[in-house]
Amino acid sequence: MANIEEINDSSFENAVLNSAQIVVVDFWAPWCGPCRKLAPVLEQIQNEFIETIKVVKIDVDKNPQKAKEYGIASLPSVLIFKDKEVKEVMVGMMPKSAIISNIKKYL
């Protein structure tokens, strides 16, 4: 069972932009109820696609630089990165099937 890696502003480039895998980034905050509900869904997705994607999360309260850089205005916001670029932006609580559908576009 894979745990979702928690990253920060300084580790973002290495963990996300320099990754050879597709990276799903969960911009979240501990006080955000929908963020807490989404976390186990993202863990399931990480486990199902462990060979092809990486899921990471970044706390926007502790890491405002990347949240600002990527225009995060609502939580949760989930961004899909491939080849150093944002390919998808998903805002709010989404069903697992919708997240998977967006990931599969880039596999």
Gaussian input, Z-matrix of N, CA and C with variables (Angstrom, degrees):
# hf/3-21g

backbone

0 1
 N
 C     1     B1
 C     2     B2     1     A1
 N     3     B3     2     A2     1     D1
 C     4     B4     3     A3     2     D2
 C     5     B5     4     A4     3     D3
 N     6     B6     5     A5     4     D4
 C     7     B7     6     A6     5     D5
 C     8     B8     7     A7     6     D6
 N     9     B9     8     A8     7     D7
 C    10    B10     9     A9     8     D8
 C    11    B11    10    A10     9     D9
 N    12    B12    11    A11    10    D10
 C    13    B13    12    A12    11    D11
 C    14    B14    13    A13    12    D12
 N    15    B15    14    A14    13    D13
 C    16    B16    15    A15    14    D14
 C    17    B17    16    A16    15    D15
 N    18    B18    17    A17    16    D16
 C    19    B19    18    A18    17    D17
 C    20    B20    19    A19    18    D18
 N    21    B21    20    A20    19    D19
 C    22    B22    21    A21    20    D20
 C    23    B23    22    A22    21    D21
 N    24    B24    23    A23    22    D22
 C    25    B25    24    A24    23    D23
 C    26    B26    25    A25    24    D24
 N    27    B27    26    A26    25    D25
 C    28    B28    27    A27    26    D26
 C    29    B29    28    A28    27    D27
 N    30    B30    29    A29    28    D28
 C    31    B31    30    A30    29    D29
 C    32    B32    31    A31    30    D30
 N    33    B33    32    A32    31    D31
 C    34    B34    33    A33    32    D32
 C    35    B35    34    A34    33    D33
 N    36    B36    35    A35    34    D34
 C    37    B37    36    A36    35    D35
 C    38    B38    37    A37    36    D36
 N    39    B39    38    A38    37    D37
 C    40    B40    39    A39    38    D38
 C    41    B41    40    A40    39    D39
 N    42    B42    41    A41    40    D40
 C    43    B43    42    A42    41    D41
 C    44    B44    43    A43    42    D42
 N    45    B45    44    A44    43    D43
 C    46    B46    45    A45    44    D44
 C    47    B47    46    A46    45    D45
 N    48    B48    47    A47    46    D46
 C    49    B49    48    A48    47    D47
 C    50    B50    49    A49    48    D48
 N    51    B51    50    A50    49    D49
 C    52    B52    51    A51    50    D50
 C    53    B53    52    A52    51    D51
 N    54    B54    53    A53    52    D52
 C    55    B55    54    A54    53    D53
 C    56    B56    55    A55    54    D54
 N    57    B57    56    A56    55    D55
 C    58    B58    57    A57    56    D56
 C    59    B59    58    A58    57    D57
 N    60    B60    59    A59    58    D58
 C    61    B61    60    A60    59    D59
 C    62    B62    61    A61    60    D60
 N    63    B63    62    A62    61    D61
 C    64    B64    63    A63    62    D62
 C    65    B65    64    A64    63    D63
 N    66    B66    65    A65    64    D64
 C    67    B67    66    A66    65    D65
 C    68    B68    67    A67    66    D66
 N    69    B69    68    A68    67    D67
 C    70    B70    69    A69    68    D68
 C    71    B71    70    A70    69    D69
 N    72    B72    71    A71    70    D70
 C    73    B73    72    A72    71    D71
 C    74    B74    73    A73    72    D72
 N    75    B75    74    A74    73    D73
 C    76    B76    75    A75    74    D74
 C    77    B77    76    A76    75    D75
 N    78    B78    77    A77    76    D76
 C    79    B79    78    A78    77    D77
 C    80    B80    79    A79    78    D78
 N    81    B81    80    A80    79    D79
 C    82    B82    81    A81    80    D80
 C    83    B83    82    A82    81    D81
 N    84    B84    83    A83    82    D82
 C    85    B85    84    A84    83    D83
 C    86    B86    85    A85    84    D84
 N    87    B87    86    A86    85    D85
 C    88    B88    87    A87    86    D86
 C    89    B89    88    A88    87    D87
 N    90    B90    89    A89    88    D88
 C    91    B91    90    A90    89    D89
 C    92    B92    91    A91    90    D90
 N    93    B93    92    A92    91    D91
 C    94    B94    93    A93    92    D92
 C    95    B95    94    A94    93    D93
 N    96    B96    95    A95    94    D94
 C    97    B97    96    A96    95    D95
 C    98    B98    97    A97    96    D96
 N    99    B99    98    A98    97    D97
 C   100   B100    99    A99    98    D98
 C   101   B101   100   A100    99    D99
 N   102   B102   101   A101   100   D100
 C   103   B103   102   A102   101   D101
 C   104   B104   103   A103   102   D102
 N   105   B105   104   A104   103   D103
 C   106   B106   105   A105   104   D104
 C   107   B107   106   A106   105   D105
 N   108   B108   107   A107   106   D106
 C   109   B109   108   A108   107   D107
 C   110   B110   109   A109   108   D108
 N   111   B111   110   A110   109   D109
 C   112   B112   111   A111   110   D110
 C   113   B113   112   A112   111   D111
 N   114   B114   113   A113   112   D112
 C   115   B115   114   A114   113   D113
 C   116   B116   115   A115   114   D114
 N   117   B117   116   A116   115   D115
 C   118   B118   117   A117   116   D116
 C   119   B119   118   A118   117   D117
 N   120   B120   119   A119   118   D118
 C   121   B121   120   A120   119   D119
 C   122   B122   121   A121   120   D120
 N   123   B123   122   A122   121   D121
 C   124   B124   123   A123   122   D122
 C   125   B125   124   A124   123   D123
 N   126   B126   125   A125   124   D124
 C   127   B127   126   A126   125   D125
 C   128   B128   127   A127   126   D126
 N   129   B129   128   A128   127   D127
 C   130   B130   129   A129   128   D128
 C   131   B131   130   A130   129   D129
 N   132   B132   131   A131   130   D130
 C   133   B133   132   A132   131   D131
 C   134   B134   133   A133   132   D132
 N   135   B135   134   A134   133   D133
 C   136   B136   135   A135   134   D134
 C   137   B137   136   A136   135   D135
 N   138   B138   137   A137   136   D136
 C   139   B139   138   A138   137   D137
 C   140   B140   139   A139   138   D138
 N   141   B141   140   A140   139   D139
 C   142   B142   141   A141   140   D140
 C   143   B143   142   A142   141   D141
 N   144   B144   143   A143   142   D142
 C   145   B145   144   A144   143   D143
 C   146   B146   145   A145   144   D144
 N   147   B147   146   A146   145   D145
 C   148   B148   147   A147   146   D146
 C   149   B149   148   A148   147   D147
 N   150   B150   149   A149   148   D148
 C   151   B151   150   A150   149   D149
 C   152   B152   151   A151   150   D150
 N   153   B153   152   A152   151   D151
 C   154   B154   153   A153   152   D152
 C   155   B155   154   A154   153   D153
 N   156   B156   155   A155   154   D154
 C   157   B157   156   A156   155   D155
 C   158   B158   157   A157   156   D156
 N   159   B159   158   A158   157   D157
 C   160   B160   159   A159   158   D158
 C   161   B161   160   A160   159   D159
 N   162   B162   161   A161   160   D160
 C   163   B163   162   A162   161   D161
 C   164   B164   163   A163   162   D162
 N   165   B165   164   A164   163   D163
 C   166   B166   165   A165   164   D164
 C   167   B167   166   A166   165   D165
 N   168   B168   167   A167   166   D166
 C   169   B169   168   A168   167   D167
 C   170   B170   169   A169   168   D168
 N   171   B171   170   A170   169   D169
 C   172   B172   171   A171   170   D170
 C   173   B173   172   A172   171   D171
 N   174   B174   173   A173   172   D172
 C   175   B175   174   A174   173   D173
 C   176   B176   175   A175   174   D174
 N   177   B177   176   A176   175   D175
 C   178   B178   177   A177   176   D176
 C   179   B179   178   A178   177   D177
 N   180   B180   179   A179   178   D178
 C   181   B181   180   A180   179   D179
 C   182   B182   181   A181   180   D180
 N   183   B183   182   A182   181   D181
 C   184   B184   183   A183   182   D182
 C   185   B185   184   A184   183   D183
 N   186   B186   185   A185   184   D184
 C   187   B187   186   A186   185   D185
 C   188   B188   187   A187   186   D186
 N   189   B189   188   A188   187   D187
 C   190   B190   189   A189   188   D188
 C   191   B191   190   A190   189   D189
 N   192   B192   191   A191   190   D190
 C   193   B193   192   A192   191   D191
 C   194   B194   193   A193   192   D192
 N   195   B195   194   A194   193   D193
 C   196   B196   195   A195   194   D194
 C   197   B197   196   A196   195   D195
 N   198   B198   197   A197   196   D196
 C   199   B199   198   A198   197   D197
 C   200   B200   199   A199   198   D198
 N   201   B201   200   A200   199   D199
 C   202   B202   201   A201   200   D200
 C   203   B203   202   A202   201   D201
 N   204   B204   203   A203   202   D202
 C   205   B205   204   A204   203   D203
 C   206   B206   205   A205   204   D204
 N   207   B207   206   A206   205   D205
 C   208   B208   207   A207   206   D206
 C   209   B209   208   A208   207   D207
 N   210   B210   209   A209   208   D208
 C   211   B211   210   A210   209   D209
 C   212   B212   211   A211   210   D210
 N   213   B213   212   A212   211   D211
 C   214   B214   213   A213   212   D212
 C   215   B215   214   A214   213   D213
 N   216   B216   215   A215   214   D214
 C   217   B217   216   A216   215   D215
 C   218   B218   217   A217   216   D216
 N   219   B219   218   A218   217   D217
 C   220   B220   219   A219   218   D218
 C   221   B221   220   A220   219   D219
 N   222   B222   221   A221   220   D220
 C   223   B223   222   A222   221   D221
 C   224   B224   223   A223   222   D222
 N   225   B225   224   A224   223   D223
 C   226   B226   225   A225   224   D224
 C   227   B227   226   A226   225   D225
 N   228   B228   227   A227   226   D226
 C   229   B229   228   A228   227   D227
 C   230   B230   229   A229   228   D228
 N   231   B231   230   A230   229   D229
 C   232   B232   231   A231   230   D230
 C   233   B233   232   A232   231   D231
 N   234   B234   233   A233   232   D232
 C   235   B235   234   A234   233   D233
 C   236   B236   235   A235   234   D234
 N   237   B237   236   A236   235   D235
 C   238   B238   237   A237   236   D236
 C   239   B239   238   A238   237   D237
 N   240   B240   239   A239   238   D238
 C   241   B241   240   A240   239   D239
 C   242   B242   241   A241   240   D240
 N   243   B243   242   A242   241   D241
 C   244   B244   243   A243   242   D242
 C   245   B245   244   A244   243   D243
 N   246   B246   245   A245   244   D244
 C   247   B247   246   A246   245   D245
 C   248   B248   247   A247   246   D246
 N   249   B249   248   A248   247   D247
 C   250   B250   249   A249   248   D248
 C   251   B251   250   A250   249   D249
 N   252   B252   251   A251   250   D250
 C   253   B253   252   A252   251   D251
 C   254   B254   253   A253   252   D252
 N   255   B255   254   A254   253   D253
 C   256   B256   255   A255   254   D254
 C   257   B257   256   A256   255   D255
 N   258   B258   257   A257   256   D256
 C   259   B259   258   A258   257   D257
 C   260   B260   259   A259   258   D258
 N   261   B261   260   A260   259   D259
 C   262   B262   261   A261   260   D260
 C   263   B263   262   A262   261   D261
 N   264   B264   263   A263   262   D262
 C   265   B265   264   A264   263   D263
 C   266   B266   265   A265   264   D264
 N   267   B267   266   A266   265   D265
 C   268   B268   267   A267   266   D266
 C   269   B269   268   A268   267   D267
 N   270   B270   269   A269   268   D268
 C   271   B271   270   A270   269   D269
 C   272   B272   271   A271   270   D270
 N   273   B273   272   A272   271   D271
 C   274   B274   273   A273   272   D272
 C   275   B275   274   A274   273   D273
 N   276   B276   275   A275   274   D274
 C   277   B277   276   A276   275   D275
 C   278   B278   277   A277   276   D276
 N   279   B279   278   A278   277   D277
 C   280   B280   279   A279   278   D278
 C   281   B281   280   A280   279   D279
 N   282   B282   281   A281   280   D280
 C   283   B283   282   A282   281   D281
 C   284   B284   283   A283   282   D282
 N   285   B285   284   A284   283   D283
 C   286   B286   285   A285   284   D284
 C   287   B287   286   A286   285   D285
 N   288   B288   287   A287   286   D286
 C   289   B289   288   A288   287   D287
 C   290   B290   289   A289   288   D288
 N   291   B291   290   A290   289   D289
 C   292   B292   291   A291   290   D290
 C   293   B293   292   A292   291   D291
 N   294   B294   293   A293   292   D292
 C   295   B295   294   A294   293   D293
 C   296   B296   295   A295   294   D294
 N   297   B297   296   A296   295   D295
 C   298   B298   297   A297   296   D296
 C   299   B299   298   A298   297   D297
 N   300   B300   299   A299   298   D298
 C   301   B301   300   A300   299   D299
 C   302   B302   301   A301   300   D300
 N   303   B303   302   A302   301   D301
 C   304   B304   303   A303   302   D302
 C   305   B305   304   A304   303   D303
 N   306   B306   305   A305   304   D304
 C   307   B307   306   A306   305   D305
 C   308   B308   307   A307   306   D306
 N   309   B309   308   A308   307   D307
 C   310   B310   309   A309   308   D308
 C   311   B311   310   A310   309   D309
 N   312   B312   311   A311   310   D310
 C   313   B313   312   A312   311   D311
 C   314   B314   313   A313   312   D312
 N   315   B315   314   A314   313   D313
 C   316   B316   315   A315   314   D314
 C   317   B317   316   A316   315   D315
 N   318   B318   317   A317   316   D316
 C   319   B319   318   A318   317   D317
 C   320   B320   319   A319   318   D318

   B1=1.4540
   B2=1.5225
   B3=1.2986
   B4=1.4641
   B5=1.5202
   B6=1.3102
   B7=1.4497
   B8=1.5213
   B9=1.3139
   B10=1.4494
   B11=1.5271
   B12=1.3160
   B13=1.4625
   B14=1.5229
   B15=1.3224
   B16=1.4596
   B17=1.5212
   B18=1.3254
   B19=1.4644
   B20=1.5263
   B21=1.3414
   B22=1.4588
   B23=1.5278
   B24=1.3239
   B25=1.4603
   B26=1.5286
   B27=1.3343
   B28=1.4678
   B29=1.5267
   B30=1.3277
   B31=1.4719
   B32=1.5272
   B33=1.3284
   B34=1.4668
   B35=1.5284
   B36=1.3203
   B37=1.4720
   B38=1.5203
   B39=1.3166
   B40=1.4574
   B41=1.5306
   B42=1.3270
   B43=1.4683
   B44=1.5242
   B45=1.3297
   B46=1.4637
   B47=1.5250
   B48=1.3122
   B49=1.4699
   B50=1.5225
   B51=1.3176
   B52=1.4600
   B53=1.5248
   B54=1.3218
   B55=1.4602
   B56=1.5249
   B57=1.3146
   B58=1.4639
   B59=1.5254
   B60=1.3356
   B61=1.4595
   B62=1.5286
   B63=1.3149
   B64=1.4554
   B65=1.5262
   B66=1.3342
   B67=1.4567
   B68=1.5279
   B69=1.3112
   B70=1.4536
   B71=1.5267
   B72=1.3448
   B73=1.4619
   B74=1.5231
   B75=1.3224
   B76=1.4615
   B77=1.5244
   B78=1.3435
   B79=1.4558
   B80=1.5271
   B81=1.3283
   B82=1.4591
   B83=1.5226
   B84=1.3393
   B85=1.4620
   B86=1.5295
   B87=1.3291
   B88=1.4637
   B89=1.5350
   B90=1.3224
   B91=1.4665
   B92=1.5299
   B93=1.3242
   B94=1.4661
   B95=1.5335
   B96=1.3399
   B97=1.4637
   B98=1.5279
   B99=1.3470
   B100=1.4655
   B101=1.5362
   B102=1.3249
   B103=1.4766
   B104=1.5267
   B105=1.3236
   B106=1.4730
   B107=1.5258
   B108=1.3334
   B109=1.4678
   B110=1.5270
   B111=1.3175
   B112=1.4649
   B113=1.5310
   B114=1.3094
   B115=1.4658
   B116=1.5290
   B117=1.3385
   B118=1.4720
   B119=1.5325
   B120=1.3147
   B121=1.4748
   B122=1.5293
   B123=1.3165
   B124=1.4745
   B125=1.5243
   B126=1.3243
   B127=1.4622
   B128=1.5248
   B129=1.3190
   B130=1.4664
   B131=1.5276
   B132=1.3270
   B133=1.4698
   B134=1.5286
   B135=1.3307
   B136=1.4682
   B137=1.5259
   B138=1.3208
   B139=1.4608
   B140=1.5267
   B141=1.3122
   B142=1.4701
   B143=1.5324
   B144=1.3194
   B145=1.4643
   B146=1.5313
   B147=1.3237
   B148=1.4672
   B149=1.5343
   B150=1.3023
   B151=1.4675
   B152=1.5286
   B153=1.3294
   B154=1.4687
   B155=1.5183
   B156=1.3410
   B157=1.4611
   B158=1.5179
   B159=1.3258
   B160=1.4639
   B161=1.5217
   B162=1.3175
   B163=1.4633
   B164=1.5228
   B165=1.3319
   B166=1.4647
   B167=1.5255
   B168=1.3117
   B169=1.4574
   B170=1.5132
   B171=1.3458
   B172=1.4567
   B173=1.5320
   B174=1.3219
   B175=1.4686
   B176=1.5334
   B177=1.3349
   B178=1.4640
   B179=1.5289
   B180=1.3283
   B181=1.4633
   B182=1.5227
   B183=1.3192
   B184=1.4633
   B185=1.5272
   B186=1.3323
   B187=1.4752
   B188=1.5242
   B189=1.3379
   B190=1.4633
   B191=1.5343
   B192=1.3298
   B193=1.4687
   B194=1.5288
   B195=1.3096
   B196=1.4729
   B197=1.5228
   B198=1.3310
   B199=1.4624
   B200=1.5297
   B201=1.3031
   B202=1.4738
   B203=1.5295
   B204=1.3180
   B205=1.4682
   B206=1.5270
   B207=1.3322
   B208=1.4631
   B209=1.5260
   B210=1.3341
   B211=1.4585
   B212=1.5167
   B213=1.3317
   B214=1.4620
   B215=1.5235
   B216=1.3417
   B217=1.4565
   B218=1.5293
   B219=1.3336
   B220=1.4593
   B221=1.5132
   B222=1.3271
   B223=1.4663
   B224=1.5156
   B225=1.3154
   B226=1.4620
   B227=1.5258
   B228=1.3193
   B229=1.4591
   B230=1.5206
   B231=1.3279
   B232=1.4561
   B233=1.5175
   B234=1.3287
   B235=1.4594
   B236=1.5153
   B237=1.3220
   B238=1.4575
   B239=1.5213
   B240=1.3378
   B241=1.4590
   B242=1.5245
   B243=1.3163
   B244=1.4592
   B245=1.5177
   B246=1.3216
   B247=1.4696
   B248=1.5273
   B249=1.3268
   B250=1.4684
   B251=1.5230
   B252=1.3267
   B253=1.4563
   B254=1.5205
   B255=1.3344
   B256=1.4635
   B257=1.5230
   B258=1.3179
   B259=1.4683
   B260=1.5222
   B261=1.3288
   B262=1.4714
   B263=1.5151
   B264=1.3327
   B265=1.4570
   B266=1.5281
   B267=1.3146
   B268=1.4636
   B269=1.5257
   B270=1.3218
   B271=1.4629
   B272=1.5196
   B273=1.3347
   B274=1.4490
   B275=1.5178
   B276=1.3123
   B277=1.4640
   B278=1.5213
   B279=1.3153
   B280=1.4596
   B281=1.5174
   B282=1.3288
   B283=1.4614
   B284=1.5281
   B285=1.3096
   B286=1.4652
   B287=1.5240
   B288=1.3306
   B289=1.4634
   B290=1.5365
   B291=1.3281
   B292=1.4655
   B293=1.5280
   B294=1.3157
   B295=1.4701
   B296=1.5226
   B297=1.3211
   B298=1.4711
   B299=1.5191
   B300=1.3184
   B301=1.4614
   B302=1.5305
   B303=1.3256
   B304=1.4633
   B305=1.5247
   B306=1.3133
   B307=1.4736
   B308=1.5252
   B309=1.3090
   B310=1.4784
   B311=1.5213
   B312=1.3102
   B313=1.4811
   B314=1.5250
   B315=1.3203
   B316=1.4740
   B317=1.5300
   B318=1.3216
   B319=1.4620
   B320=1.5207
   A1=109.53
   A2=116.13
   A3=120.74
   A4=110.81
   A5=115.15
   A6=120.03
   A7=108.40
   A8=115.76
   A9=119.96
   A10=108.07
   A11=115.17
   A12=121.35
   A13=109.88
   A14=115.82
   A15=121.01
   A16=107.46
   A17=115.79
   A18=120.79
   A19=109.00
   A20=115.51
   A21=120.36
   A22=109.29
   A23=116.04
   A24=120.18
   A25=112.26
   A26=116.63
   A27=119.33
   A28=113.42
   A29=118.18
   A30=119.57
   A31=112.95
   A32=117.37
   A33=122.47
   A34=111.82
   A35=116.53
   A36=119.71
   A37=111.42
   A38=117.15
   A39=120.59
   A40=111.82
   A41=117.04
   A42=121.51
   A43=112.88
   A44=117.03
   A45=120.52
   A46=111.94
   A47=116.20
   A48=119.59
   A49=112.89
   A50=117.84
   A51=120.43
   A52=113.45
   A53=117.35
   A54=120.89
   A55=110.82
   A56=116.04
   A57=120.87
   A58=110.67
   A59=116.49
   A60=121.58
   A61=110.93
   A62=115.38
   A63=120.61
   A64=105.94
   A65=116.41
   A66=120.26
   A67=109.30
   A68=115.39
   A69=122.90
   A70=106.60
   A71=115.95
   A72=120.87
   A73=109.37
   A74=114.79
   A75=122.18
   A76=108.20
   A77=115.91
   A78=121.29
   A79=105.99
   A80=117.08
   A81=121.58
   A82=110.49
   A83=115.58
   A84=122.92
   A85=108.00
   A86=117.39
   A87=120.71
   A88=113.62
   A89=118.12
   A90=121.85
   A91=112.59
   A92=117.47
   A93=123.29
   A94=110.19
   A95=116.64
   A96=121.65
   A97=113.15
   A98=118.66
   A99=119.29
   A100=112.83
   A101=117.12
   A102=120.55
   A103=110.12
   A104=116.23
   A105=120.66
   A106=110.87
   A107=116.95
   A108=120.56
   A109=111.42
   A110=116.23
   A111=120.86
   A112=112.08
   A113=117.88
   A114=121.92
   A115=113.75
   A116=120.38
   A117=118.57
   A118=112.83
   A119=117.06
   A120=120.65
   A121=109.41
   A122=115.89
   A123=119.74
   A124=111.00
   A125=118.07
   A126=120.63
   A127=110.40
   A128=117.14
   A129=121.04
   A130=110.54
   A131=115.84
   A132=120.42
   A133=109.86
   A134=116.82
   A135=120.85
   A136=110.01
   A137=116.96
   A138=120.94
   A139=112.33
   A140=117.27
   A141=121.25
   A142=112.32
   A143=116.67
   A144=121.02
   A145=111.41
   A146=116.62
   A147=122.04
   A148=113.32
   A149=117.83
   A150=121.01
   A151=112.74
   A152=117.80
   A153=119.29
   A154=115.60
   A155=118.20
   A156=119.74
   A157=110.02
   A158=113.50
   A159=121.17
   A160=106.52
   A161=116.65
   A162=121.71
   A163=107.74
   A164=116.27
   A165=121.86
   A166=108.08
   A167=115.75
   A168=119.20
   A169=109.86
   A170=114.68
   A171=120.58
   A172=108.27
   A173=115.30
   A174=122.62
   A175=107.57
   A176=116.26
   A177=120.31
   A178=112.99
   A179=117.20
   A180=119.44
   A181=111.52
   A182=116.24
   A183=120.94
   A184=112.29
   A185=116.76
   A186=121.68
   A187=110.89
   A188=116.62
   A189=119.64
   A190=114.63
   A191=116.95
   A192=120.04
   A193=112.01
   A194=117.80
   A195=120.73
   A196=111.09
   A197=117.47
   A198=120.12
   A199=110.03
   A200=116.28
   A201=120.63
   A202=110.37
   A203=116.30
   A204=121.12
   A205=111.95
   A206=117.03
   A207=120.83
   A208=113.11
   A209=117.02
   A210=121.76
   A211=114.80
   A212=116.50
   A213=120.39
   A214=108.61
   A215=115.83
   A216=121.02
   A217=111.99
   A218=117.35
   A219=122.18
   A220=109.47
   A221=114.67
   A222=120.52
   A223=109.65
   A224=117.31
   A225=125.61
   A226=110.81
   A227=115.34
   A228=122.64
   A229=106.60
   A230=115.73
   A231=121.74
   A232=107.95
   A233=115.91
   A234=121.73
   A235=109.35
   A236=115.82
   A237=121.59
   A238=107.70
   A239=115.59
   A240=122.23
   A241=109.57
   A242=115.36
   A243=121.51
   A244=107.06
   A245=116.12
   A246=121.38
   A247=111.80
   A248=116.23
   A249=124.58
   A250=113.94
   A251=118.44
   A252=121.47
   A253=111.75
   A254=115.28
   A255=120.31
   A256=107.46
   A257=115.93
   A258=121.18
   A259=111.67
   A260=117.87
   A261=122.74
   A262=109.23
   A263=114.80
   A264=121.62
   A265=106.78
   A266=115.99
   A267=121.79
   A268=107.55
   A269=116.39
   A270=121.08
   A271=109.54
   A272=115.45
   A273=120.60
   A274=111.60
   A275=114.28
   A276=120.76
   A277=108.62
   A278=116.43
   A279=121.73
   A280=109.29
   A281=117.05
   A282=118.50
   A283=110.97
   A284=114.25
   A285=120.97
   A286=111.19
   A287=117.33
   A288=121.29
   A289=111.79
   A290=117.39
   A291=120.90
   A292=111.07
   A293=116.39
   A294=120.19
   A295=109.46
   A296=116.75
   A297=121.16
   A298=110.10
   A299=117.20
   A300=121.24
   A301=110.32
   A302=117.41
   A303=120.90
   A304=111.64
   A305=117.66
   A306=120.98
   A307=110.18
   A308=116.95
   A309=121.07
   A310=112.38
   A311=118.39
   A312=121.15
   A313=111.61
   A314=116.52
   A315=121.16
   A316=113.30
   A317=117.87
   A318=120.43
   A319=111.21
   D1=125.25
   D2=-176.71
   D3=-90.93
   D4=133.89
   D5=172.91
   D6=-89.24
   D7=148.31
   D8=178.17
   D9=-79.86
   D10=128.35
   D11=-179.29
   D12=-73.50
   D13=133.73
   D14=174.94
   D15=-94.50
   D16=124.19
   D17=-178.94
   D18=-113.85
   D19=174.01
   D20=177.62
   D21=-137.56
   D22=-179.25
   D23=-177.95
   D24=-54.02
   D25=-42.13
   D26=-175.76
   D27=-76.95
   D28=-26.77
   D29=179.67
   D30=-93.93
   D31=-3.58
   D32=-174.91
   D33=-57.69
   D34=-49.37
   D35=-176.21
   D36=-58.72
   D37=-47.84
   D38=-179.19
   D39=-66.83
   D40=-43.90
   D41=-175.27
   D42=-74.02
   D43=-32.36
   D44=-173.00
   D45=-110.45
   D46=-60.61
   D47=-172.53
   D48=-70.75
   D49=-31.57
   D50=-178.90
   D51=-93.53
   D52=7.24
   D53=-179.16
   D54=-80.06
   D55=139.57
   D56=175.47
   D57=-78.18
   D58=-19.00
   D59=-179.46
   D60=-88.52
   D61=164.91
   D62=166.96
   D63=-69.32
   D64=135.35
   D65=-178.59
   D66=-119.52
   D67=127.17
   D68=176.17
   D69=-101.33
   D70=116.79
   D71=-176.02
   D72=-107.75
   D73=121.79
   D74=178.37
   D75=-98.25
   D76=108.39
   D77=173.39
   D78=-87.04
   D79=118.22
   D80=-171.29
   D81=-144.14
   D82=175.66
   D83=172.69
   D84=-147.23
   D85=147.54
   D86=-177.15
   D87=-60.94
   D88=-29.23
   D89=-177.57
   D90=-82.19
   D91=-6.23
   D92=-175.14
   D93=-87.42
   D94=108.31
   D95=-179.64
   D96=-57.64
   D97=-51.17
   D98=178.25
   D99=-59.83
   D100=-31.38
   D101=177.20
   D102=-62.69
   D103=-42.99
   D104=-179.83
   D105=-67.16
   D106=-33.73
   D107=177.69
   D108=-71.66
   D109=-32.27
   D110=-178.20
   D111=-76.31
   D112=-28.07
   D113=-175.41
   D114=-53.37
   D115=-49.06
   D116=179.86
   D117=-66.94
   D118=-28.74
   D119=176.49
   D120=-65.14
   D121=-44.36
   D122=179.00
   D123=-66.79
   D124=-33.50
   D125=175.68
   D126=-64.22
   D127=-41.44
   D128=177.28
   D129=-61.70
   D130=-44.05
   D131=179.95
   D132=-63.49
   D133=-43.29
   D134=177.85
   D135=-57.04
   D136=-44.80
   D137=-178.76
   D138=-67.33
   D139=-35.73
   D140=-179.22
   D141=-73.52
   D142=-28.90
   D143=-175.74
   D144=-118.81
   D145=30.04
   D146=-171.43
   D147=-56.71
   D148=-29.07
   D149=-178.79
   D150=-81.50
   D151=-20.69
   D152=-170.69
   D153=-118.35
   D154=-20.24
   D155=179.10
   D156=-132.90
   D157=166.39
   D158=173.61
   D159=-129.23
   D160=133.51
   D161=176.28
   D162=-109.29
   D163=129.60
   D164=176.68
   D165=-130.67
   D166=160.46
   D167=176.19
   D168=-131.56
   D169=150.06
   D170=-179.46
   D171=-136.49
   D172=124.99
   D173=-179.60
   D174=-77.74
   D175=115.64
   D176=-175.30
   D177=-69.37
   D178=-25.59
   D179=178.12
   D180=-69.16
   D181=-38.70
   D182=-179.78
   D183=-86.37
   D184=-17.74
   D185=-174.54
   D186=-134.09
   D187=67.61
   D188=-175.54
   D189=-70.49
   D190=-21.61
   D191=-176.54
   D192=-60.64
   D193=-51.66
   D194=-178.21
   D195=-70.66
   D196=-35.26
   D197=176.92
   D198=-60.56
   D199=-43.15
   D200=178.82
   D201=-67.91
   D202=-44.57
   D203=-178.22
   D204=-58.47
   D205=-36.77
   D206=-178.32
   D207=-99.48
   D208=11.85
   D209=173.30
   D210=65.34
   D211=36.34
   D212=-179.08
   D213=-75.60
   D214=112.97
   D215=-178.58
   D216=-113.75
   D217=-20.88
   D218=-179.68
   D219=-133.22
   D220=151.11
   D221=179.46
   D222=-121.53
   D223=148.60
   D224=-9.10
   D225=-73.66
   D226=151.34
   D227=171.02
   D228=-124.49
   D229=128.34
   D230=-179.59
   D231=-118.72
   D232=122.12
   D233=-179.66
   D234=-112.05
   D235=139.41
   D236=175.71
   D237=-105.14
   D238=123.04
   D239=179.36
   D240=-109.67
   D241=137.43
   D242=171.36
   D243=-145.40
   D244=134.33
   D245=-179.62
   D246=52.96
   D247=45.65
   D248=175.04
   D249=69.50
   D250=8.70
   D251=-177.73
   D252=-121.96
   D253=148.84
   D254=172.47
   D255=-75.68
   D256=122.00
   D257=179.96
   D258=-101.44
   D259=-31.96
   D260=-178.75
   D261=-143.03
   D262=145.87
   D263=172.57
   D264=-126.78
   D265=122.76
   D266=178.57
   D267=-119.95
   D268=123.11
   D269=-176.40
   D270=-115.30
   D271=133.83
   D272=178.38
   D273=91.58
   D274=177.20
   D275=178.98
   D276=-72.19
   D277=124.70
   D278=-179.68
   D279=-123.51
   D280=149.95
   D281=175.56
   D282=-67.95
   D283=151.31
   D284=179.89
   D285=-53.04
   D286=-42.00
   D287=-177.52
   D288=-61.73
   D289=-37.05
   D290=179.45
   D291=-69.08
   D292=-40.14
   D293=178.48
   D294=-64.47
   D295=-46.19
   D296=179.73
   D297=-61.45
   D298=-42.40
   D299=179.53
   D300=-58.79
   D301=-42.24
   D302=178.86
   D303=-68.29
   D304=-37.33
   D305=177.85
   D306=-65.39
   D307=-43.90
   D308=-175.07
   D309=-62.56
   D310=-22.35
   D311=177.14
   D312=-59.88
   D313=-25.07
   D314=-171.37
   D315=-112.39
   D316=2.64
   D317=178.87
   D318=-78.23

